[in-house]
Amino acid sequence: MKIMRVDGLTSFHEEIEGVVTEASHAPSIHDTQPWHWLVADRRLELFADPSRLLGAVDPDGRQLLISCGAALYYARIALRLRGFVPDVVVLPGGPGYGGLDRDLAGKEPLATIRINEARPPDAWERSLGTAVHLGHAGHAGRGPIQPTPDPTGVLAALQDAAATEDAWLATLDDTGTDDHLATNAPSARPGQVDGQDSIVVLGTAADRPIDRMAAGQALARVLLSATALSVAACPIGHAEDIDAIRVVLREILHSTGTVQMVIRLGLPAAGGVPAEPAPRRPLSEVLTISD
Ligand SMILES: Cc1cc2nc3c(=O)[nH]c(=O)nc-3n(C[C@H](O)[C@H](O)[C@H](O)COP(=O)(O)O)c2cc1C
């Protein structure tokens, strides 16, 4: 990592180091943290790190891109916490660019964030920022949870969080009229199965790289929102390692979209102790400062 010691820029770089450290708290497939950040001038760029691809379970990098999208959302919140207004362009090279086909040198970023404006964060952004700082959104749900149909009534808020990032969040008995559902779909699950409603499904309209990046940002927004609302949540990527399972889930939901992630939701069980966060890669491995 190269740090140029120039007044003004130095303190900006220090802020960015804090942002990238917090972005690294994002969940990633098998904790691979498959991202790399480049900072130049007042611009932060996110790249995929193809060397972190898990070819056996994620051959086309779908979950790698979801992980990078999650890191992008964490970076957006970390920037807002510091009063920066991130101006984000996702996949500036086009919606179909997956980020995996070239060496890091000279390749297209997954996202470019320009940081020119300033505005103090609002109360909700500060709550999400606290969840980022806690560094445990997404793993609290791996501990013991109490299955509840709609934990503390937050489902609508989490659905809004997903929709704001161009994704949808559905329960397994969702028969609503959301865009992703086929019209006149019959009830997917007439009978209640105890505990099943603590599983929600995150999806997107299609499955291009841009949709996968949206799924990652939506996943992060849902996990951080859940944490801010005292609900435990955990992504279950294993459930979709096999494409056939995603197809079955899509059929259960009568969805016209693409299933991207299953998420477990619930109230933390009384007396349950959440697992410690996994260690993150050192900053020197995930950030290059170039000026
Ligand atoms: C695409 C994706 C798939 C994931 N799949 C699983 C999973 O199947 N099971 C699980 O417990 N966590 C899953 N996670 C969460 C990661 O395992 C977790 O973020 C990572 O191991 C770091 O752990 P920590 O956030 O608790 O520190 C997934 C996260 C992402 C972004």
The ligand as a Gaussian input file, in Angstrom:
#p B3LYP/6-31G(d) Opt

LIG

0 1
 C      -22.957000     -14.693000      -0.675000
 C      -22.878000     -15.073000       0.783000
 C      -23.162000     -16.377000       1.185000
 C      -23.119000     -16.719000       2.544000
 N      -23.466000     -17.992000       2.936000
 C      -23.509000     -18.300000       4.256000
 C      -23.964000     -19.572000       4.691000
 O      -24.358000     -20.413000       3.896000
 N      -23.989000     -19.835000       6.018000
 C      -23.589000     -18.904000       6.948000
 O      -23.639000     -19.172000       8.148000
 N      -23.143000     -17.684000       6.554000
 C      -23.113000     -17.368000       5.246000
 N      -22.696000     -16.128000       4.842000
 C      -22.129000     -15.233000       5.830000
 C      -20.604000     -15.422000       5.855000
 O      -20.269000     -16.738000       6.081000
 C      -19.990000     -14.492000       6.863000
 O      -20.219000     -13.181000       6.480000
 C      -18.497000     -14.651000       6.958000
 O      -18.148000     -15.955000       7.288000
 C      -17.939000     -13.699000       7.996000
 O      -18.494000     -13.975000       9.235000
 P      -18.935000     -12.836000      10.247000
 O      -19.659000     -11.795000       9.439000
 O      -19.761000     -13.536000      11.260000
 O      -17.661000     -12.305000      10.836000
 C      -22.738000     -15.750000       3.500000
 C      -22.468000     -14.439000       3.093000
 C      -22.545000     -14.096000       1.742000
 C      -22.299000     -12.675000       1.325000

